[in-house]
Amino acid sequence: MTPPAILRITWGIALLALVAVSPLDAMAADEAKTTKLTIQGIELNVPTSWASQPPANNMRLAQFVVPGATPEASAELVISSFGGTVDANLNRWVAQFAAEGREVKVTQGKSPQGEYYVSDVFGTFNQPIGPPIAGRTKAVPGTRAISVMLIVPEKGTFFLKLTGPDATVKAAAEDLRKSFGGNAANEVVYTPK
């Protein structure tokens, strides 16, 4: 028969071992929930729940469907790379929403890959329909767009734009930042000119 003191020590060691392993297991589980991708010079850790799709046009490097509570509540993440100044792009993203009732927050941060700017806009999105040259749009109220301009030295400027229903985009905001190494807690307010 095992003496009670030895049983208590053994139980205590087993409990400590369980507690000590749990954070590592949690980190491993988080890593298993993402896929590491390299897209023309940037590295992203994208949640496995975000479904990759073929780019809808040749201006997109990649695109994903970010699931919402229902299929109709899903959002879209588009990754692209093209020119323009920081302020011109930030102002363009804000202008894609109707002025009435629009809420805007713009921040600036630093990631391991480079400096970045985030435009977080909520309101009625003037969603493009048809070819961009046609300039036709459809008003979609209750939309949020979190658009990131990531400047990667010697590799280029990349845009990550997450657009969709407010709740879905809000829920995915932290994962979007984590995907490229951003952190909202370390960002500062930025005012485009």
N, C-alpha and C positions, 0 to 999 in steps of 0.2 A: 504494500500500500504506500502511496506517495505521501510524504509529510505535507501538511497544509502550507507551510512556509515556502517550500520548493515549488508547489503548485502555483502560489501567488506570484513568485518571482518569474516563473515560466510564462504565466499569463501576462504579466506586466511587460516582459520582453517582447512577446508576440504582439501586444497592443502597440508598443513603441515602434516595432518594425512596420506595422500596418500604417501608422501615422507617418513615419518617415518615407514610405514608398508612395503614399497617396499623391503628394504634389508632383512627383515624377511621372506617375501614371497619368495625371491630369494634363501635364505638358505633352506627353506622348500622344494622348488622345486629341489634343488641339492640333498638333502637327499632322496627325492622320486625317484631320478634317479639312486640310488645305492641299492644294496642288501647286508646286513650284513651277513657274513658267518664265521663260525669257522671250520677250517680244521686242525685237529690234533694239536691243541694248538696255532695256529695263528688266529688272527681275521682280516678279510678282508672286505672292503667296495667296492664291485665290481659293476661297471656300469651295469644297467639292460639291456643295449644293447649288452653286452657280453654274448653270448649264452653258457650255460653250456652243456658239453657233457660227456658221460661216459668215464672214462680214457681208453686210447688205450692199456695200459699194466699195470701190477701190480707195476711198479716203479713210476707211477704217482698217486698222491693223488687226483688231480682234473685237468680238462682242460677246456678251453673256446675258442670259436671262437670270435675274435674281428673283427667286420665288417669294410670293407674298402669301397671305392667309388663304387666298383662292387663286386659281390661274389668272383670273381677270385682274387681280391685284399685284401681279408681278411687275418688276421694274427692269430696265435695260441698262447695262453698263457697256459703253462704247469706248474703245481705246484707239487714239489716233495720234498723229504727229504732223504738225505743220507749223507755219510761222506766225508772226504777229507779236506785238509787244505784250507785256504782262497786262497793262491797263486796258489795251484794246480788247484782249480776249475776255477779261473780267467784265468789262462794260457790255460786250456783246452777249455774254451769258445772261446778264441781268435783263437786258433789253428783250430777250426771248419771252419774257413774262409781261403780262399786262400791268401797267403802272398801278391801277386801282387795287388796293388790298395786298400788294406785293410786300413780302418781308425778305430782307437781304442781310446776310452776314458774310463778310469777307475776312479771311485770316491768312497769315503767312507762317510757314514753319520750315524746319530743316530736318531732312531724313538722311539716313546713311547714303542714299543714292544722289542726293542733291537738295537744293532749295525748292520749295513748292508753295503754291498759293491755292486757297480753297474758296470757291464761291458757293454759298449755300442759299438757295433762293426758293421761296414757297409762294404759291399763288395760282393764277390762271396762266398756264403755259400755252404759248402760241405754237402748237406742234406742227412742224412742217409736214405737208402732204404732197406727194408727187415729187418730181425732180426739183432740187434746190433752186435751179434757175427760174422755175415758175413762180416762186415766192408765195405759194398758197399755204395757208395755215388753218388749223382747227383749234378753237379755244378749248382747253382741257383744265377745268378748275380742280383745286385740291391736289395739285402736282407739286412735287419737290424735286429740285435738281441740285446735286452736289457735284460740282465740276472742279477737277484738280488740274493745275498746270504744274508739271514736275520737270524741273530743269536739271538734266543729267549731264555733267561736264563731259565734253568730248564725245557724247553720244546723241545729244539733241534734246528737244523739248517735246514732252509727251502730255497728252490730254486724256484724263480718265473722267468720263461723264456718266454719272448714275442718275437716271431720270425715271420717275414713276409716281405712283400714289404716295402721298405723304408718309403714311405709317410704314410702308415697305422700305422706302429710302431711309427714313430715320433709323429703322431697325438694322439696316446694313451699313450705316455710316462708319461705325468703328471698324468693321471688317474691311471697308474700302480703304481707310487710312492704314490699317495694319498691312494690307496687301503690298504696299510699297515702302513701309517703314515709317509712316507718319504717326503723329501722336497729337490729338486735339489739346491735351493738357499743356503742351509746350508751344502752342501757336499763339501769335499775337495778332491783334486787330490790324487790318491793313485797309487803307482808304485809297481806292483807285482815283486817278486824276481824270 
